[in-house]
Amino acid sequence: MEFAQEQAGDIVIVKVAGRLDSSAAQPAEESFARVLGGGVPHLAIDMSRLEYISSAGLRVLLVVAKKVQQAKGKVVLFALGANVREVFTISGFDQIFSIEADAAAAVAAVR
């Protein structure tokens, strides 16, 4: 899994790519912890290049969402591919997370 971030004002855009499964869960959680350690509770997560997400990956996102919520911030996911979107729909995570079509809509939703 690849993990990159960029700043858009007071919002951090996190880009994940590849597979977010059990082997990538721990490194992903550590990467998100570093982002949140900077005191930035406003996240937009770009999932356009995420090919696969497992239950372990969903758990990572849930942990991130809980930490952001505790910090009185907001997290929005955007650009989910068809396969990832299907996992979110089947698992009910599309009801837990705010999901937007693109970066502009996600950044607007986080503000």
Rosetta blueprint (number, residue, H / E / L):
1 M L
2 E E
3 F E
4 A E
5 Q E
6 E E
7 Q E
8 A E
9 G L
10 D L
11 I E
12 V E
13 I E
14 V E
15 K E
16 V E
17 A E
18 G E
19 R E
20 L E
21 D L
22 S H
23 S H
24 A H
25 A H
26 Q H
27 P H
28 A H
29 E H
30 E H
31 S H
32 F H
33 A H
34 R H
35 V H
36 L H
37 G H
38 G L
39 G L
40 V L
41 P L
42 H E
43 L E
44 A E
45 I E
46 D E
47 M E
48 S E
49 R E
50 L E
51 E E
52 Y E
53 I E
54 S L
55 S H
56 A H
57 G H
58 L H
59 R H
60 V H
61 L H
62 L H
63 V H
64 V H
65 A H
66 K H
67 K H
68 V H
69 Q H
70 Q H
71 A L
72 K L
73 G L
74 K E
75 V E
76 V E
77 L E
78 F E
79 A L
80 L L
81 G L
82 A H
83 N H
84 V H
85 R H
86 E H
87 V H
88 F H
89 T H
90 I H
91 S H
92 G L
93 F H
94 D H
95 Q H
96 I H
97 F L
98 S E
99 I E
100 E E
101 A L
102 D L
103 A H
104 A H
105 A H
106 A H
107 V H
108 A H
109 A H
110 V H
111 R L
